[in-house]
Amino acid sequence: MAYSLKLASLALAFVSIAVAAMAPPCAAQNSLQDYVDLHNAARAEVGVGDVSWDDTVAAYAESYAAERQGDCALQHSGGGPNHYGENLVDGT
């Protein structure tokens, strides 16, 4: 009985490894462009134009996130001189 349990455990381990090895790779976002490309692919499916990465907008967003880090308040930033906006949502 103990031999059968060990054999079954070993077989399960081999099957688990084989299944994990056959799993397809995911579309990980390893770079900013990977993220933008995947986002644009989703937008294309619904007929919406592409977006592009903008370092100025990214810096503004990072700066505003740092301001909100202490209280996590969902408040619009006011947009600054370039009138940027945010989509804010709160969930339970």
Biopython code that builds the backbone (N, CA, C, O; Angstrom):
import numpy as np
from Bio.PDB.StructureBuilder import StructureBuilder

atoms = [
    (1, "MET", "N", (0.829, -1.189, 0.000)),
    (1, "MET", "CA", (0.000, 0.000, 0.000)),
    (1, "MET", "C", (0.872, 1.251, 0.000)),
    (1, "MET", "O", (0.619, 2.177, -0.771)),
    (2, "ALA", "N", (1.891, 1.291, 0.851)),
    (2, "ALA", "CA", (2.775, 2.445, 0.914)),
    (2, "ALA", "C", (3.495, 2.635, -0.414)),
    (2, "ALA", "O", (3.710, 3.764, -0.855)),
    (3, "TYR", "N", (3.871, 1.517, -1.056)),
    (3, "TYR", "CA", (4.533, 1.580, -2.357)),
    (3, "TYR", "C", (3.593, 2.197, -3.397)),
    (3, "TYR", "O", (4.024, 3.020, -4.205)),
    (4, "SER", "N", (2.329, 1.813, -3.383)),
    (4, "SER", "CA", (1.344, 2.340, -4.332)),
    (4, "SER", "C", (1.145, 3.841, -4.132)),
    (4, "SER", "O", (1.015, 4.584, -5.105)),
    (5, "LEU", "N", (1.122, 4.285, -2.894)),
    (5, "LEU", "CA", (0.950, 5.705, -2.606)),
    (5, "LEU", "C", (2.150, 6.506, -3.106)),
    (5, "LEU", "O", (1.988, 7.584, -3.676)),
    (6, "LYS", "N", (3.353, 5.976, -2.891)),
    (6, "LYS", "CA", (4.557, 6.658, -3.365)),
    (6, "LYS", "C", (4.567, 6.720, -4.886)),
    (6, "LYS", "O", (4.916, 7.746, -5.470)),
    (7, "LEU", "N", (4.183, 5.621, -5.524)),
    (7, "LEU", "CA", (4.157, 5.574, -6.978)),
    (7, "LEU", "C", (3.121, 6.561, -7.530)),
    (7, "LEU", "O", (3.383, 7.261, -8.507)),
    (8, "ALA", "N", (1.960, 6.609, -6.904)),
    (8, "ALA", "CA", (0.916, 7.539, -7.339)),
    (8, "ALA", "C", (1.368, 8.990, -7.148)),
    (8, "ALA", "O", (1.106, 9.839, -8.000)),
    (9, "SER", "N", (2.040, 9.272, -6.042)),
    (9, "SER", "CA", (2.536, 10.625, -5.784)),
    (9, "SER", "C", (3.583, 11.030, -6.814)),
    (9, "SER", "O", (3.589, 12.162, -7.298)),
    (10, "LEU", "N", (4.467, 10.096, -7.142)),
    (10, "LEU", "CA", (5.501, 10.355, -8.137)),
    (10, "LEU", "C", (4.872, 10.597, -9.510)),
    (10, "LEU", "O", (5.278, 11.506, -10.234)),
    (11, "ALA", "N", (3.886, 9.786, -9.860)),
    (11, "ALA", "CA", (3.206, 9.954, -11.146)),
    (11, "ALA", "C", (2.504, 11.308, -11.205)),
    (11, "ALA", "O", (2.560, 11.993, -12.226)),
    (12, "LEU", "N", (1.853, 11.690, -10.128)),
    (12, "LEU", "CA", (1.173, 12.982, -10.075)),
    (12, "LEU", "C", (2.170, 14.131, -10.234)),
    (12, "LEU", "O", (1.884, 15.113, -10.919)),
    (13, "ALA", "N", (3.321, 14.010, -9.611)),
    (13, "ALA", "CA", (4.347, 15.044, -9.726)),
    (13, "ALA", "C", (4.817, 15.179, -11.172)),
    (13, "ALA", "O", (4.958, 16.294, -11.674)),
    (14, "PHE", "N", (5.060, 14.061, -11.842)),
    (14, "PHE", "CA", (5.501, 14.105, -13.238)),
    (14, "PHE", "C", (4.426, 14.695, -14.151)),
    (14, "PHE", "O", (4.731, 15.493, -15.037)),
    (15, "VAL", "N", (3.189, 14.310, -13.940)),
    (15, "VAL", "CA", (2.094, 14.841, -14.753)),
    (15, "VAL", "C", (1.955, 16.347, -14.525)),
    (15, "VAL", "O", (1.747, 17.101, -15.475)),
    (16, "SER", "N", (2.067, 16.782, -13.282)),
    (16, "SER", "CA", (1.958, 18.211, -12.973)),
    (16, "SER", "C", (3.053, 19.009, -13.667)),
    (16, "SER", "O", (2.796, 20.083, -14.212)),
    (17, "ILE", "N", (4.263, 18.486, -13.644)),
    (17, "ILE", "CA", (5.382, 19.169, -14.302)),
    (17, "ILE", "C", (5.163, 19.215, -15.810)),
    (17, "ILE", "O", (5.415, 20.238, -16.446)),
    (18, "ALA", "N", (4.694, 18.104, -16.382)),
    (18, "ALA", "CA", (4.452, 18.056, -17.823)),
    (18, "ALA", "C", (3.370, 19.047, -18.239)),
    (18, "ALA", "O", (3.512, 19.731, -19.253)),
    (19, "VAL", "N", (2.303, 19.128, -17.472)),
    (19, "VAL", "CA", (1.217, 20.061, -17.788)),
    (19, "VAL", "C", (1.710, 21.501, -17.676)),
    (19, "VAL", "O", (1.393, 22.333, -18.526)),
    (20, "ALA", "N", (2.473, 21.795, -16.649)),
    (20, "ALA", "CA", (2.996, 23.153, -16.477)),
    (20, "ALA", "C", (3.933, 23.531, -17.618)),
    (20, "ALA", "O", (3.950, 24.683, -18.053)),
    (21, "ALA", "N", (4.712, 22.566, -18.104)),
    (21, "ALA", "CA", (5.643, 22.834, -19.195)),
    (21, "ALA", "C", (4.915, 23.107, -20.506)),
    (21, "ALA", "O", (5.444, 23.805, -21.371)),
    (22, "MET", "N", (3.715, 22.568, -20.662)),
    (22, "MET", "CA", (2.960, 22.751, -21.901)),
    (22, "MET", "C", (2.106, 24.015, -21.892)),
    (22, "MET", "O", (1.506, 24.351, -22.913)),
    (23, "ALA", "N", (2.038, 24.707, -20.790)),
    (23, "ALA", "CA", (1.200, 25.907, -20.698)),
    (23, "ALA", "C", (1.716, 26.967, -21.665)),
    (23, "ALA", "O", (2.925, 27.184, -21.753)),
    (24, "PRO", "N", (0.819, 27.628, -22.391)),
    (24, "PRO", "CA", (1.264, 28.662, -23.332)),
    (24, "PRO", "C", (1.809, 29.866, -22.580)),
    (24, "PRO", "O", (1.342, 30.177, -21.484)),
    (25, "PRO", "N", (2.790, 30.545, -23.156)),
    (25, "PRO", "CA", (3.317, 31.738, -22.488)),
    (25, "PRO", "C", (2.260, 32.837, -22.471)),
    (25, "PRO", "O", (1.441, 32.944, -23.383)),
    (26, "CYS", "N", (2.293, 33.636, -21.438)),
    (26, "CYS", "CA", (1.327, 34.733, -21.350)),
    (26, "CYS", "C", (1.884, 35.952, -22.081)),
    (26, "CYS", "O", (3.078, 36.026, -22.371)),
    (27, "ALA", "N", (1.026, 36.876, -22.363)),
    (27, "ALA", "CA", (1.431, 38.112, -23.027)),
    (27, "ALA", "C", (1.801, 39.128, -21.950)),
    (27, "ALA", "O", (1.058, 40.076, -21.692)),
    (28, "ALA", "N", (2.945, 38.919, -21.335)),
    (28, "ALA", "CA", (3.374, 39.789, -20.237)),
    (28, "ALA", "C", (3.766, 41.160, -20.766)),
    (28, "ALA", "O", (4.248, 41.295, -21.891)),
    (29, "GLN", "N", (3.554, 42.159, -19.945)),
    (29, "GLN", "CA", (3.974, 43.501, -20.303)),
    (29, "GLN", "C", (5.357, 43.733, -19.701)),
    (29, "GLN", "O", (5.490, 44.111, -18.537)),
    (30, "ASN", "N", (6.386, 43.497, -20.520)),
    (30, "ASN", "CA", (7.746, 43.645, -20.035)),
    (30, "ASN", "C", (8.304, 45.037, -20.298)),
    (30, "ASN", "O", (9.337, 45.415, -19.746)),
    (31, "SER", "N", (7.624, 45.785, -21.131)),
    (31, "SER", "CA", (8.085, 47.137, -21.424)),
    (31, "SER", "C", (6.870, 48.044, -21.586)),
    (31, "SER", "O", (5.737, 47.572, -21.683)),
    (32, "LEU", "N", (7.115, 49.320, -21.614)),
    (32, "LEU", "CA", (6.027, 50.268, -21.831)),
    (32, "LEU", "C", (5.367, 50.011, -23.181)),
    (32, "LEU", "O", (4.144, 50.084, -23.303)),
    (33, "GLN", "N", (6.181, 49.710, -24.198)),
    (33, "GLN", "CA", (5.621, 49.473, -25.528)),
    (33, "GLN", "C", (4.776, 48.210, -25.557)),
    (33, "GLN", "O", (3.774, 48.165, -26.271)),
    (34, "ASP", "N", (5.157, 47.169, -24.793)),
    (34, "ASP", "CA", (4.324, 45.960, -24.706)),
    (34, "ASP", "C", (2.941, 46.318, -24.177)),
    (34, "ASP", "O", (1.929, 45.848, -24.696)),
    (35, "TYR", "N", (2.904, 47.141, -23.155)),
    (35, "TYR", "CA", (1.628, 47.560, -22.566)),
    (35, "TYR", "C", (0.794, 48.336, -23.585)),
    (35, "TYR", "O", (-0.399, 48.077, -23.743)),
    (36, "VAL", "N", (1.420, 49.277, -24.266)),
    (36, "VAL", "CA", (0.710, 50.093, -25.254)),
    (36, "VAL", "C", (0.212, 49.220, -26.405)),
    (36, "VAL", "O", (-0.914, 49.396, -26.870)),
    (37, "ASP", "N", (1.041, 48.279, -26.869)),
    (37, "ASP", "CA", (0.643, 47.405, -27.978)),
    (37, "ASP", "C", (-0.577, 46.569, -27.615)),
    (37, "ASP", "O", (-1.502, 46.444, -28.418)),
    (38, "LEU", "N", (-0.590, 45.998, -26.418)),
    (38, "LEU", "CA", (-1.741, 45.202, -25.991)),
    (38, "LEU", "C", (-2.983, 46.075, -25.829)),
    (38, "LEU", "O", (-4.091, 45.661, -26.171)),
    (39, "HIS", "N", (-2.792, 47.259, -25.318)),
    (39, "HIS", "CA", (-3.911, 48.196, -25.160)),
    (39, "HIS", "C", (-4.481, 48.569, -26.533)),
    (39, "HIS", "O", (-5.697, 48.614, -26.716)),
    (40, "ASN", "N", (-3.595, 48.835, -27.487)),
    (40, "ASN", "CA", (-4.052, 49.196, -28.827)),
    (40, "ASN", "C", (-4.728, 48.027, -29.536)),
    (40, "ASN", "O", (-5.647, 48.234, -30.327)),
    (41, "ALA", "N", (-4.288, 46.814, -29.264)),
    (41, "ALA", "CA", (-4.951, 45.642, -29.846)),
    (41, "ALA", "C", (-6.394, 45.557, -29.352)),
    (41, "ALA", "O", (-7.304, 45.269, -30.129)),
    (42, "ALA", "N", (-6.598, 45.807, -28.067)),
    (42, "ALA", "CA", (-7.954, 45.791, -27.512)),
    (42, "ALA", "C", (-8.779, 46.935, -28.100)),
    (42, "ALA", "O", (-9.959, 46.753, -28.398)),
    (43, "ARG", "N", (-8.178, 48.095, -28.268)),
    (43, "ARG", "CA", (-8.888, 49.234, -28.850)),
    (43, "ARG", "C", (-9.272, 48.952, -30.300)),
    (43, "ARG", "O", (-10.359, 49.329, -30.738)),
    (44, "ALA", "N", (-8.390, 48.292, -31.045)),
    (44, "ALA", "CA", (-8.672, 47.978, -32.450)),
    (44, "ALA", "C", (-9.878, 47.055, -32.580)),
    (44, "ALA", "O", (-10.636, 47.154, -33.546)),
    (45, "GLU", "N", (-10.057, 46.166, -31.622)),
    (45, "GLU", "CA", (-11.194, 45.238, -31.661)),
    (45, "GLU", "C", (-12.535, 45.962, -31.610)),
    (45, "GLU", "O", (-13.545, 45.426, -32.067)),
    (46, "VAL", "N", (-12.552, 47.162, -31.063)),
    (46, "VAL", "CA", (-13.805, 47.917, -30.973)),
    (46, "VAL", "C", (-13.781, 49.163, -31.862)),
    (46, "VAL", "O", (-14.621, 50.053, -31.725)),
    (47, "GLY", "N", (-12.809, 49.210, -32.769)),
    (47, "GLY", "CA", (-12.764, 50.287, -33.747)),
    (47, "GLY", "C", (-12.334, 51.637, -33.220)),
    (47, "GLY", "O", (-12.729, 52.672, -33.758)),
    (48, "VAL", "N", (-11.529, 51.635, -32.174)),
    (48, "VAL", "CA", (-11.045, 52.887, -31.589)),
    (48, "VAL", "C", (-9.573, 53.048, -31.959)),
    (48, "VAL", "O", (-8.836, 52.064, -32.022)),
    (49, "GLY", "N", (-9.152, 54.270, -32.201)),
    (49, "GLY", "CA", (-7.783, 54.539, -32.624)),
    (49, "GLY", "C", (-6.737, 54.219, -31.568)),
    (49, "GLY", "O", (-7.035, 54.057, -30.385)),
    (50, "ASP", "N", (-5.509, 54.135, -32.039)),
    (50, "ASP", "CA", (-4.373, 53.820, -31.174)),
    (50, "ASP", "C", (-4.062, 54.960, -30.208)),
    (50, "ASP", "O", (-4.410, 56.118, -30.437)),
    (51, "VAL", "N", (-3.398, 54.588, -29.131)),
    (51, "VAL", "CA", (-2.808, 55.546, -28.207)),
    (51, "VAL", "C", (-1.299, 55.368, -28.273)),
    (51, "VAL", "O", (-0.815, 54.364, -28.794)),
    (52, "SER", "N", (-0.564, 56.320, -27.757)),
    (52, "SER", "CA", (0.891, 56.204, -27.700)),
    (52, "SER", "C", (1.353, 56.639, -26.316)),
    (52, "SER", "O", (0.659, 57.373, -25.613)),
    (53, "TRP", "N", (2.535, 56.171, -25.943)),
    (53, "TRP", "CA", (3.096, 56.525, -24.650)),
    (53, "TRP", "C", (3.605, 57.953, -24.708)),
    (53, "TRP", "O", (4.212, 58.354, -25.701)),
    (54, "ASP", "N", (3.366, 58.721, -23.664)),
    (54, "ASP", "CA", (3.831, 60.096, -23.579)),
    (54, "ASP", "C", (4.539, 60.260, -22.238)),
    (54, "ASP", "O", (3.911, 60.183, -21.181)),
    (55, "ASP", "N", (5.840, 60.484, -22.288)),
    (55, "ASP", "CA", (6.626, 60.599, -21.052)),
    (55, "ASP", "C", (6.181, 61.777, -20.184)),
    (55, "ASP", "O", (6.260, 61.699, -18.958)),
    (56, "THR", "N", (5.714, 62.867, -20.803)),
    (56, "THR", "CA", (5.260, 64.024, -20.034)),
    (56, "THR", "C", (4.005, 63.687, -19.241)),
    (56, "THR", "O", (3.895, 64.023, -18.062)),
    (57, "VAL", "N", (3.058, 63.018, -19.897)),
    (57, "VAL", "CA", (1.825, 62.619, -19.212)),
    (57, "VAL", "C", (2.144, 61.605, -18.116)),
    (57, "VAL", "O", (1.581, 61.668, -17.023)),
    (58, "ALA", "N", (3.048, 60.672, -18.412)),
    (58, "ALA", "CA", (3.425, 59.665, -17.418)),
    (58, "ALA", "C", (4.055, 60.317, -16.191)),
    (58, "ALA", "O", (3.768, 59.921, -15.062)),
    (59, "ALA", "N", (4.905, 61.308, -16.405)),
    (59, "ALA", "CA", (5.537, 62.009, -15.279)),
    (59, "ALA", "C", (4.494, 62.757, -14.453)),
    (59, "ALA", "O", (4.574, 62.777, -13.225)),
    (60, "TYR", "N", (3.515, 63.371, -15.118)),
    (60, "TYR", "CA", (2.444, 64.071, -14.405)),
    (60, "TYR", "C", (1.636, 63.083, -13.562)),
    (60, "TYR", "O", (1.330, 63.354, -12.401)),
    (61, "ALA", "N", (1.294, 61.937, -14.153)),
    (61, "ALA", "CA", (0.516, 60.924, -13.433)),
    (61, "ALA", "C", (1.290, 60.389, -12.235)),
    (61, "ALA", "O", (0.722, 60.190, -11.161)),
    (62, "GLU", "N", (2.576, 60.158, -12.420)),
    (62, "GLU", "CA", (3.394, 59.656, -11.310)),
    (62, "GLU", "C", (3.483, 60.686, -10.190)),
    (62, "GLU", "O", (3.413, 60.335, -9.012)),
    (63, "SER", "N", (3.635, 61.940, -10.552)),
    (63, "SER", "CA", (3.704, 63.004, -9.556)),
    (63, "SER", "C", (2.390, 63.111, -8.777)),
    (63, "SER", "O", (2.397, 63.263, -7.556)),
    (64, "TYR", "N", (1.271, 63.032, -9.489)),
    (64, "TYR", "CA", (-0.026, 63.128, -8.814)),
    (64, "TYR", "C", (-0.273, 61.906, -7.931)),
    (64, "TYR", "O", (-0.832, 62.032, -6.842)),
    (65, "ALA", "N", (0.137, 60.736, -8.391)),
    (65, "ALA", "CA", (-0.004, 59.526, -7.569)),
    (65, "ALA", "C", (0.797, 59.668, -6.278)),
    (65, "ALA", "O", (0.349, 59.237, -5.216)),
    (66, "ALA", "N", (1.977, 60.269, -6.370)),
    (66, "ALA", "CA", (2.795, 60.482, -5.170)),
    (66, "ALA", "C", (2.090, 61.430, -4.197)),
    (66, "ALA", "O", (2.180, 61.251, -2.982)),
    (67, "GLU", "N", (1.391, 62.437, -4.725)),
    (67, "GLU", "CA", (0.629, 63.347, -3.858)),
    (67, "GLU", "C", (-0.479, 62.614, -3.110)),
    (67, "GLU", "O", (-0.739, 62.908, -1.943)),
    (68, "ARG", "N", (-1.116, 61.688, -3.754)),
    (68, "ARG", "CA", (-2.256, 60.969, -3.172)),
    (68, "ARG", "C", (-1.813, 59.747, -2.364)),
    (68, "ARG", "O", (-2.648, 59.097, -1.734)),
    (69, "GLN", "N", (-0.549, 59.430, -2.369)),
    (69, "GLN", "CA", (-0.056, 58.231, -1.694)),
    (69, "GLN", "C", (-0.399, 58.219, -0.210)),
    (69, "GLN", "O", (-0.699, 57.158, 0.339)),
    (70, "GLY", "N", (-0.363, 59.344, 0.434)),
    (70, "GLY", "CA", (-0.612, 59.403, 1.870)),
    (70, "GLY", "C", (-2.056, 59.179, 2.272)),
    (70, "GLY", "O", (-2.325, 58.616, 3.333)),
    (71, "ASP", "N", (-3.003, 59.621, 1.422)),
    (71, "ASP", "CA", (-4.412, 59.499, 1.812)),
    (71, "ASP", "C", (-5.247, 58.652, 0.848)),
    (71, "ASP", "O", (-6.379, 58.290, 1.169)),
    (72, "CYS", "N", (-4.709, 58.338, -0.311)),
    (72, "CYS", "CA", (-5.420, 57.531, -1.324)),
    (72, "CYS", "C", (-6.787, 58.113, -1.674)),
    (72, "CYS", "O", (-7.685, 57.381, -2.089)),
    (73, "ALA", "N", (-6.948, 59.409, -1.510)),
    (73, "ALA", "CA", (-8.228, 60.050, -1.814)),
    (73, "ALA", "C", (-8.478, 60.037, -3.317)),
    (73, "ALA", "O", (-7.588, 60.347, -4.110)),
    (74, "LEU", "N", (-9.691, 59.679, -3.695)),
    (74, "LEU", "CA", (-10.071, 59.704, -5.103)),
    (74, "LEU", "C", (-10.526, 61.115, -5.455)),
    (74, "LEU", "O", (-11.711, 61.443, -5.396)),
    (75, "GLN", "N", (-9.558, 61.927, -5.819)),
    (75, "GLN", "CA", (-9.828, 63.317, -6.171)),
    (75, "GLN", "C", (-9.201, 63.597, -7.525)),
    (75, "GLN", "O", (-8.083, 63.161, -7.803)),
    (76, "HIS", "N", (-9.923, 64.323, -8.365)),
    (76, "HIS", "CA", (-9.332, 64.725, -9.632)),
    (76, "HIS", "C", (-8.208, 65.715, -9.367)),
    (76, "HIS", "O", (-8.275, 66.519, -8.436)),
    (77, "SER", "N", (-7.191, 65.646, -10.185)),
    (77, "SER", "CA", (-6.005, 66.466, -9.974)),
    (77, "SER", "C", (-6.217, 67.924, -10.353)),
    (77, "SER", "O", (-5.452, 68.790, -9.927)),
    (78, "GLY", "N", (-7.219, 68.200, -11.129)),
    (78, "GLY", "CA", (-7.398, 69.558, -11.634)),
    (78, "GLY", "C", (-6.749, 69.726, -12.996)),
    (78, "GLY", "O", (-6.968, 70.730, -13.674)),
    (79, "GLY", "N", (-5.953, 68.750, -13.395)),
    (79, "GLY", "CA", (-5.405, 68.728, -14.742)),
    (79, "GLY", "C", (-4.139, 69.500, -14.977)),
    (79, "GLY", "O", (-3.494, 69.327, -16.011)),
    (80, "GLY", "N", (-3.767, 70.345, -14.052)),
    (80, "GLY", "CA", (-2.553, 71.117, -14.255)),
    (80, "GLY", "C", (-2.651, 72.012, -15.480)),
    (80, "GLY", "O", (-3.743, 72.225, -16.007)),
    (81, "PRO", "N", (-1.521, 72.535, -15.937)),
    (81, "PRO", "CA", (-1.543, 73.475, -17.067)),
    (81, "PRO", "C", (-1.977, 72.823, -18.385)),
    (81, "PRO", "O", (-2.413, 73.520, -19.301)),
    (82, "ASN", "N", (-1.864, 71.516, -18.487)),
    (82, "ASN", "CA", (-2.215, 70.828, -19.732)),
    (82, "ASN", "C", (-3.611, 70.227, -19.708)),
    (82, "ASN", "O", (-4.030, 69.585, -20.671)),
    (83, "HIS", "N", (-4.333, 70.430, -18.613)),
    (83, "HIS", "CA", (-5.712, 69.956, -18.482)),
    (83, "HIS", "C", (-5.842, 68.438, -18.618)),
    (83, "HIS", "O", (-6.764, 67.943, -19.266)),
    (84, "TYR", "N", (-4.921, 67.714, -18.009)),
    (84, "TYR", "CA", (-5.041, 66.255, -17.990)),
    (84, "TYR", "C", (-6.203, 65.866, -17.090)),
    (84, "TYR", "O", (-6.576, 66.617, -16.188)),
    (85, "GLY", "N", (-6.764, 64.714, -17.332)),
    (85, "GLY", "CA", (-7.860, 64.230, -16.503)),
    (85, "GLY", "C", (-7.629, 62.795, -16.087)),
    (85, "GLY", "O", (-6.732, 62.123, -16.597)),
    (86, "GLU", "N", (-8.434, 62.335, -15.166)),
    (86, "GLU", "CA", (-8.327, 60.968, -14.670)),
    (86, "GLU", "C", (-9.695, 60.306, -14.717)),
    (86, "GLU", "O", (-10.725, 60.965, -14.569)),
    (87, "ASN", "N", (-9.692, 59.018, -14.920)),
    (87, "ASN", "CA", (-10.900, 58.210, -14.747)),
    (87, "ASN", "C", (-10.788, 57.570, -13.374)),
    (87, "ASN", "O", (-9.917, 56.729, -13.150)),
    (88, "LEU", "N", (-11.654, 57.959, -12.460)),
    (88, "LEU", "CA", (-11.607, 57.460, -11.092)),
    (88, "LEU", "C", (-12.777, 56.531, -10.846)),
    (88, "LEU", "O", (-13.895, 56.794, -11.289)),
    (89, "VAL", "N", (-12.514, 55.437, -10.132)),
    (89, "VAL", "CA", (-13.577, 54.503, -9.770)),
    (89, "VAL", "C", (-13.267, 53.943, -8.392)),
    (89, "VAL", "O", (-12.106, 53.742, -8.036)),
    (90, "ASP", "N", (-14.306, 53.698, -7.632)),
    (90, "ASP", "CA", (-14.165, 53.115, -6.302)),
    (90, "ASP", "C", (-15.011, 51.857, -6.257)),
    (90, "ASP", "O", (-16.138, 51.848, -6.752)),
    (91, "GLY", "N", (-14.492, 50.824, -5.683)),
    (91, "GLY", "CA", (-15.230, 49.570, -5.592)),
    (91, "GLY", "C", (-15.269, 49.043, -4.180)),
    (91, "GLY", "O", (-14.590, 49.540, -3.281)),
    (92, "THR", "N", (-16.083, 48.024, -4.012)),
    (92, "THR", "CA", (-16.177, 47.401, -2.693)),
    (92, "THR", "C", (-15.577, 46.024, -2.728)),
    (92, "THR", "O", (-15.559, 45.332, -1.710)),
]
sb = StructureBuilder()
sb.init_structure("model")
sb.init_model(0)
sb.init_chain("A")
sb.init_seg("    ")
for serial, (resi, resn, name, xyz) in enumerate(atoms, 1):
    if name == "N":
        sb.init_residue(resn, " ", resi, " ")
    sb.init_atom(name, np.array(xyz, "f"), 0.0, 1.0, " ", f" {name:<3s}", serial, name[0])
structure = sb.get_structure()
